[in-house]
């Protein structure tokens, strides 16, 4: 997947992955994709809820390893 930016939030506990995601998404353009890498299991539900409430789209997740990966498309 073509990503505009990758955020490494591994090793960070809740709520830091969300805090850093909110900051990082401001650095990309509408329609671009932010890849978030996290190890906190809470990030799954947190990012899903945040994208819905903030107008962004969680387009894919990968939970196949210790590092969880999320791809978020920036909304308007």
PyMOL CGO cylinders between C-alpha atoms (Angstrom):
from pymol import cmd
from pymol.cgo import CYLINDER

trace = [
    CYLINDER, 0.00, 0.00, 0.00, 1.25, 3.46, -0.87, 0.3, 1, 1, 1, 1, 1, 1,
    CYLINDER, 1.25, 3.46, -0.87, 1.58, 5.47, 2.34, 0.3, 1, 1, 1, 1, 1, 1,
    CYLINDER, 1.58, 5.47, 2.34, 2.38, 9.15, 2.70, 0.3, 1, 1, 1, 1, 1, 1,
    CYLINDER, 2.38, 9.15, 2.70, 3.81, 8.71, 6.20, 0.3, 1, 1, 1, 1, 1, 1,
    CYLINDER, 3.81, 8.71, 6.20, 4.58, 5.95, 8.69, 0.3, 1, 1, 1, 1, 1, 1,
    CYLINDER, 4.58, 5.95, 8.69, 4.15, 6.49, 12.43, 0.3, 1, 1, 1, 1, 1, 1,
    CYLINDER, 4.15, 6.49, 12.43, 6.10, 4.22, 14.78, 0.3, 1, 1, 1, 1, 1, 1,
    CYLINDER, 6.10, 4.22, 14.78, 4.07, 4.00, 17.99, 0.3, 1, 1, 1, 1, 1, 1,
    CYLINDER, 4.07, 4.00, 17.99, 5.55, 0.68, 19.09, 0.3, 1, 1, 1, 1, 1, 1,
    CYLINDER, 5.55, 0.68, 19.09, 6.22, 0.35, 22.78, 0.3, 1, 1, 1, 1, 1, 1,
    CYLINDER, 6.22, 0.35, 22.78, 3.81, 3.17, 23.63, 0.3, 1, 1, 1, 1, 1, 1,
    CYLINDER, 3.81, 3.17, 23.63, 0.88, 2.55, 25.97, 0.3, 1, 1, 1, 1, 1, 1,
    CYLINDER, 0.88, 2.55, 25.97, -2.59, 4.02, 25.66, 0.3, 1, 1, 1, 1, 1, 1,
    CYLINDER, -2.59, 4.02, 25.66, -3.35, 6.85, 24.99, 0.3, 1, 1, 1, 1, 1, 1,
    CYLINDER, -3.35, 6.85, 24.99, -0.05, 7.73, 23.29, 0.3, 1, 1, 1, 1, 1, 1,
    CYLINDER, -0.05, 7.73, 23.29, -0.66, 5.85, 19.99, 0.3, 1, 1, 1, 1, 1, 1,
    CYLINDER, -0.66, 5.85, 19.99, -3.83, 7.91, 19.47, 0.3, 1, 1, 1, 1, 1, 1,
    CYLINDER, -3.83, 7.91, 19.47, -2.17, 11.16, 20.57, 0.3, 1, 1, 1, 1, 1, 1,
    CYLINDER, -2.17, 11.16, 20.57, 0.68, 10.61, 18.11, 0.3, 1, 1, 1, 1, 1, 1,
    CYLINDER, 0.68, 10.61, 18.11, -1.72, 9.52, 15.34, 0.3, 1, 1, 1, 1, 1, 1,
    CYLINDER, -1.72, 9.52, 15.34, -3.76, 12.72, 15.73, 0.3, 1, 1, 1, 1, 1, 1,
    CYLINDER, -3.76, 12.72, 15.73, -0.57, 14.76, 15.39, 0.3, 1, 1, 1, 1, 1, 1,
    CYLINDER, -0.57, 14.76, 15.39, 0.84, 12.74, 12.45, 0.3, 1, 1, 1, 1, 1, 1,
    CYLINDER, 0.84, 12.74, 12.45, -2.35, 12.86, 10.38, 0.3, 1, 1, 1, 1, 1, 1,
    CYLINDER, -2.35, 12.86, 10.38, -2.13, 16.65, 10.34, 0.3, 1, 1, 1, 1, 1, 1,
    CYLINDER, -2.13, 16.65, 10.34, 1.10, 16.31, 8.34, 0.3, 1, 1, 1, 1, 1, 1,
    CYLINDER, 1.10, 16.31, 8.34, -0.49, 14.55, 5.37, 0.3, 1, 1, 1, 1, 1, 1,
    CYLINDER, -0.49, 14.55, 5.37, -2.98, 15.69, 2.72, 0.3, 1, 1, 1, 1, 1, 1,
    CYLINDER, -2.98, 15.69, 2.72, -6.65, 14.69, 2.44, 0.3, 1, 1, 1, 1, 1, 1,
    CYLINDER, -6.65, 14.69, 2.44, -6.88, 11.31, 0.69, 0.3, 1, 1, 1, 1, 1, 1,
    CYLINDER, -6.88, 11.31, 0.69, -3.36, 10.25, 1.62, 0.3, 1, 1, 1, 1, 1, 1,
    CYLINDER, -3.36, 10.25, 1.62, -2.70, 7.24, 3.84, 0.3, 1, 1, 1, 1, 1, 1,
    CYLINDER, -2.70, 7.24, 3.84, -0.98, 7.15, 7.23, 0.3, 1, 1, 1, 1, 1, 1,
    CYLINDER, -0.98, 7.15, 7.23, 0.48, 3.83, 8.38, 0.3, 1, 1, 1, 1, 1, 1,
    CYLINDER, 0.48, 3.83, 8.38, 0.47, 3.42, 12.16, 0.3, 1, 1, 1, 1, 1, 1,
    CYLINDER, 0.47, 3.42, 12.16, 2.55, 0.70, 13.82, 0.3, 1, 1, 1, 1, 1, 1,
    CYLINDER, 2.55, 0.70, 13.82, 1.71, -0.11, 17.44, 0.3, 1, 1, 1, 1, 1, 1,
    CYLINDER, 1.71, -0.11, 17.44, 2.20, -2.86, 19.99, 0.3, 1, 1, 1, 1, 1, 1,
    CYLINDER, 2.20, -2.86, 19.99, -0.55, -1.78, 22.41, 0.3, 1, 1, 1, 1, 1, 1,
    CYLINDER, -0.55, -1.78, 22.41, -3.57, -4.08, 21.93, 0.3, 1, 1, 1, 1, 1, 1,
    CYLINDER, -3.57, -4.08, 21.93, -5.85, -1.22, 22.95, 0.3, 1, 1, 1, 1, 1, 1,
    CYLINDER, -5.85, -1.22, 22.95, -4.85, 0.61, 19.78, 0.3, 1, 1, 1, 1, 1, 1,
    CYLINDER, -4.85, 0.61, 19.78, -7.18, -1.64, 17.76, 0.3, 1, 1, 1, 1, 1, 1,
    CYLINDER, -7.18, -1.64, 17.76, -10.37, -0.35, 19.34, 0.3, 1, 1, 1, 1, 1, 1,
    CYLINDER, -10.37, -0.35, 19.34, -8.99, 3.14, 19.97, 0.3, 1, 1, 1, 1, 1, 1,
    CYLINDER, -8.99, 3.14, 19.97, -8.02, 3.75, 16.35, 0.3, 1, 1, 1, 1, 1, 1,
    CYLINDER, -8.02, 3.75, 16.35, -11.28, 2.27, 15.02, 0.3, 1, 1, 1, 1, 1, 1,
    CYLINDER, -11.28, 2.27, 15.02, -13.34, 4.57, 17.26, 0.3, 1, 1, 1, 1, 1, 1,
    CYLINDER, -13.34, 4.57, 17.26, -11.15, 7.61, 16.59, 0.3, 1, 1, 1, 1, 1, 1,
    CYLINDER, -11.15, 7.61, 16.59, -11.27, 7.26, 12.80, 0.3, 1, 1, 1, 1, 1, 1,
    CYLINDER, -11.27, 7.26, 12.80, -15.08, 7.02, 12.87, 0.3, 1, 1, 1, 1, 1, 1,
    CYLINDER, -15.08, 7.02, 12.87, -15.47, 10.05, 15.14, 0.3, 1, 1, 1, 1, 1, 1,
    CYLINDER, -15.47, 10.05, 15.14, -12.89, 12.19, 13.31, 0.3, 1, 1, 1, 1, 1, 1,
    CYLINDER, -12.89, 12.19, 13.31, -13.97, 11.63, 9.71, 0.3, 1, 1, 1, 1, 1, 1,
    CYLINDER, -13.97, 11.63, 9.71, -10.99, 9.52, 8.66, 0.3, 1, 1, 1, 1, 1, 1,
    CYLINDER, -10.99, 9.52, 8.66, -11.17, 5.97, 7.29, 0.3, 1, 1, 1, 1, 1, 1,
    CYLINDER, -11.17, 5.97, 7.29, -9.47, 2.90, 8.74, 0.3, 1, 1, 1, 1, 1, 1,
    CYLINDER, -9.47, 2.90, 8.74, -8.89, 1.09, 5.46, 0.3, 1, 1, 1, 1, 1, 1,
    CYLINDER, -8.89, 1.09, 5.46, -6.85, -1.90, 6.60, 0.3, 1, 1, 1, 1, 1, 1,
    CYLINDER, -6.85, -1.90, 6.60, -5.36, -3.58, 9.65, 0.3, 1, 1, 1, 1, 1, 1,
    CYLINDER, -5.36, -3.58, 9.65, -2.68, -6.24, 9.99, 0.3, 1, 1, 1, 1, 1, 1,
    CYLINDER, -2.68, -6.24, 9.99, -2.49, -8.20, 13.22, 0.3, 1, 1, 1, 1, 1, 1,
    CYLINDER, -2.49, -8.20, 13.22, -0.27, -11.00, 11.92, 0.3, 1, 1, 1, 1, 1, 1,
    CYLINDER, -0.27, -11.00, 11.92, 2.72, -10.13, 14.11, 0.3, 1, 1, 1, 1, 1, 1,
    CYLINDER, 2.72, -10.13, 14.11, 3.58, -8.51, 17.45, 0.3, 1, 1, 1, 1, 1, 1,
    CYLINDER, 3.58, -8.51, 17.45, 3.51, -5.15, 15.70, 0.3, 1, 1, 1, 1, 1, 1,
    CYLINDER, 3.51, -5.15, 15.70, -0.03, -4.19, 14.78, 0.3, 1, 1, 1, 1, 1, 1,
    CYLINDER, -0.03, -4.19, 14.78, -0.33, -2.14, 11.60, 0.3, 1, 1, 1, 1, 1, 1,
    CYLINDER, -0.33, -2.14, 11.60, -3.15, 0.20, 10.67, 0.3, 1, 1, 1, 1, 1, 1,
    CYLINDER, -3.15, 0.20, 10.67, -3.67, 2.17, 7.49, 0.3, 1, 1, 1, 1, 1, 1,
    CYLINDER, -3.67, 2.17, 7.49, -5.75, 5.31, 7.87, 0.3, 1, 1, 1, 1, 1, 1,
    CYLINDER, -5.75, 5.31, 7.87, -6.97, 7.41, 4.95, 0.3, 1, 1, 1, 1, 1, 1,
    CYLINDER, -6.97, 7.41, 4.95, -7.23, 11.06, 5.86, 0.3, 1, 1, 1, 1, 1, 1,
    CYLINDER, -7.23, 11.06, 5.86, -10.69, 12.55, 5.50, 0.3, 1, 1, 1, 1, 1, 1,
    CYLINDER, -10.69, 12.55, 5.50, -11.63, 16.19, 5.05, 0.3, 1, 1, 1, 1, 1, 1,
]
cmd.load_cgo(trace, "trace")
